Amino acid sequence: MSRTLESLSDQVIRENRAVFEAMVSHRFVEDIKADRLSKEVFDRYLVYEGDFVDTAISIFAHAMAEAATIAQKRWLIGVLDALANQQIAYFEKTFNLRRIDPSAFDTNRPEVAAFRDGMLESARSGKFLDTIAAMFAAEWMYWTWSRQAAECRISDPLLKEWVDLHAHEDFAAQARWLKTELDLAGDSLDPAERTRLSAIFGRVQQLEIDFHNAAYL
């Protein structure tokens, strides 16, 4: 009897379980769940994350340009629309309401720049699946902790809105699409390529940990 091949997404999550769990139980996440995230940390995070979301538009644009099928292109166009017209709009509104001046923050500090620039460079110089693996790492992680945090009391309405945005079915569908794309491609990849993509997933989790640490520094 032939052995059933493990799905690529299951493989990368299994192989990177420790660093994934470290990120979804990060101090930032636990502070949100306990309703104790300080205004200063959230404001700093908003600037860093808003800067990354702007970059994510370029990342997904690279993926869209490299996509092999019209179905992939259509989906990624939808992702770009959501980033530009939902997530960026959230930051514009929130910066205004909280009187945050993004220029007053250093978005080039090492932990922030390493995540932003590393993800963008991977999209620019890597393969289509490199971007899929990297963004699967980021979005599966966000969806995992956000759907848990959404069940908790969050007194800051703008923080609650941010968590709910990532717990919403629209964001879940995006994370599942990345998972499916990875699995469909993984069935025909050799073990070395599967291992390489798994390493991308793990590297992104560590970059995310460092990025979220920066909100406290």
Buried (B, 14 or more C-beta within 10 A) or exposed (E): EEEEEEBBBBBBBEBBEEBBEBBBEBBBBBBBBEBEBEEEBBBBBBBBBBBBBBBBBBBBBBBBEBBEEEEBBEBBBBBBEBBBEBBBEBBEEBBEEEEBEBEEBEBEEEBBBBBBEBBBEBBEEBBBBBBBBBBBBBBBBBBBBBBBBBEEEBEBEBBBEBBBBBBBEEBBEBBBBBBBBBBEBBEEBEEEBBEBBBBBBBBBBBBBBBBBEBBEE
